[in-house]
Amino acid sequence: MLNGLFWMIVAPSLVGMLLNHLSKGKVKVSLSPKLLLLQK
């Protein structure tokens, strides 16, 4: 159960924070239009 929680919640959050930090906030501008298609 905790393994599933890790892959669904923790891992994507860590990847997002890492990308945001490494790109100094520019990743939001570049990926936002592409990820818009995945939202409900």
C-alpha positions as CSV (number, residue, x, y, z in Angstrom):
1,M,0.0,0.0,0.0
2,L,2.8,2.5,0.9
3,N,4.6,1.6,-2.3
4,G,1.6,2.6,-4.4
5,L,1.2,5.8,-2.4
6,F,4.9,6.6,-3.1
7,W,4.6,6.2,-6.9
8,M,1.3,8.1,-7.1
9,I,2.0,11.0,-4.8
10,V,5.6,11.3,-3.6
11,A,7.5,10.5,-6.8
12,P,5.7,13.0,-9.1
13,S,5.9,15.7,-6.5
14,L,9.7,15.2,-6.1
15,V,10.2,15.2,-9.9
16,G,8.1,18.4,-10.2
17,M,10.0,20.2,-7.5
18,L,13.4,19.1,-9.0
19,L,12.4,20.3,-12.5
20,N,11.2,23.6,-11.1
21,H,14.4,24.1,-9.1
22,L,16.7,23.1,-12.0
23,S,14.9,25.3,-14.5
24,K,14.5,28.2,-12.1
25,G,10.7,28.2,-12.7
26,K,10.8,28.1,-16.5
27,V,9.5,24.5,-16.7
28,K,6.0,25.7,-15.8
29,V,5.8,28.0,-18.9
30,S,7.2,25.3,-21.2
31,L,5.3,22.3,-20.0
32,S,2.0,23.8,-19.0
33,P,0.4,23.8,-22.5
34,K,1.5,20.2,-23.1
35,L,0.2,19.0,-19.8
36,L,-3.1,20.8,-20.2
37,L,-4.4,17.9,-22.3
38,L,-4.0,15.5,-19.4
39,Q,-6.1,17.5,-17.0
40,K,-9.8,16.5,-16.4
